[in-house]
Amino acid sequence: MTLNFRSVLLSILFCAAISAQAALPAFDSGGRPVPSIAPMLKRVNPAVVNISTFSTREVYNPLLNDPFFRHFFQIPEQPRYQPKRQQHSAGSGVIVDKEKGLVITNFHVVNNADEVFVSLIDGRDFKAKVIGEDKELDIAILQIKGSNLTEVQLGDSNRLEVGDFVVAIGNPFGLGQTVTTGVVSALGRSGLGIEGYENFIQTDASINPGNSGGALVNLNGELIGINTAIIAPSGGNIGIGFAIPIDMVKASMVQIVEHGEVRRGMIGVTIQDINSELRKAFDLKHGQQGVLVTGVIGDSAAEKAGLKAGDVIVSVDGKATRSTGQLRSSIAVREIGETLALNVIRDGKEREFTVKIEKPKVSTATISQSKMLQGVKLENNPKGDGVVIVAVAPNSIAAYSGLRPGDVIMEANRMRVYDLDSLGKALNRSKDELLLQINRNGRYFYLVIR
């Protein structure tokens, strides 16, 4: 009975491996078939590349740049020579179009790089051209010129489920191509303050520094995510890694290749997540989840469609929406002019609205291009005038200057800020300095960002 059971078990594993088209059987030392992902990796690994960047930066000396220090020691106001240092960093990328030589990686991998080089597993090296970036999603598209390239097939991240097996491939710590395995631990992770648009796949497949921009694939060898971040209190992997869903990446890549930039629209609502108190206040039934509409911008697509403050958006095009991050990401991947079917709970009854995505009335380009506010996620204040800082990226100029999530910008460059549109106009007053009046928990103060 034991032998028969073992035979049946091996047969099941063998058949499961065949049906997965990736875990094809290998053989152990005794010649017995065992599941293995090696055949799939032989197809995919050549499409995962190592990325090296080189940049030259001035070495900042806080003493020499201090006017009081220079005056005391009679040092000239502007030193003739600022020492420079060459910086080198490493990351990963994925070839997704072998004919055009298109490579996907993270924006933070190539940010501020003077030169970018792509290394293939077969030993070839190419100088790459950065053809476009999506800073808010943390994606960059590179292009290399070479023959006999290998591409990875794009999967469908919308079909992922918690518990699906995944494989992470990248270049951790500059060691060279490395493969780790795990499962999808969670979906739709947001609110981490890492990127402007967050709808992460969480996985326990080991992701470490250097894996950024690498591939997260399923057992069929299809690309379902771009590895981008980890939670690492000790500096190394603890089993909590995040990847950008490939459906979001694909939407950005199409626009970058077509337009050279990403053009995002809006529907014209301000929103917030629903906590237990709001759930009771809006009389939501057990198990009902959604996003609360706190305000509707005048003459926007949302107002024209009939949406109102107090509506609870529960799904977009039939897909459940549980957080503000998910809703923002759902809109971010759509092109201007497309329509969305929103299911909304109003006064206890579910209704459907069709909303057209329109060009932002806000000067989002001005805000996103402002060096002082790079890495800052902003939204109109649902409680009145001003713009709320939703998230501040670590190591950004804004973070070092003292901005915090929850701050409300009331003035910018001595102009009153009512919403994102007026903030965008205020930014045009100065390119090198930003004077802000901040409301932090009822306390007002001014802050300068340079």
Secondary structure, DSSP 8 states (H G I E B T S, - for coil): -HHHHHHHHHHHHHHHHHHHTSS-EEE-TTS-EEE-SHHHHHHHGGGEEEEEEEEEEE---TTTT-HHHHHHTT--SS-S---EEEEEEEEEEEEEETTTTEEEE-HHHHTT-SEEEEE-TTS-EEEEEEEEEETTTTEEEEE---SS-----B--GGG--TT-EEEEEE-GGG---EEEEEEEEEEEE--SSSSSS--EEEE-S---TT-TT-EEE-TT--EEEEEEEE--TTSS--S-EEEEEHHHHHHHHHHHHHHSS----B--EEEEE--HHHHHHTT--TT---EEEEEE-TTSHHHHHT--TT-EEEEETTEE--SHHHHHHHHHTS-TT-EEEEEEEETTEEEEEEEE-B--SS-HHHHHH-GGGTTEEEEE-TTSSSEEEEEE-TTSHHHHHT--TT-EEEEETTEE--SHHHHHHHHTT-SS-EEEEEEETTEEEEEEE-
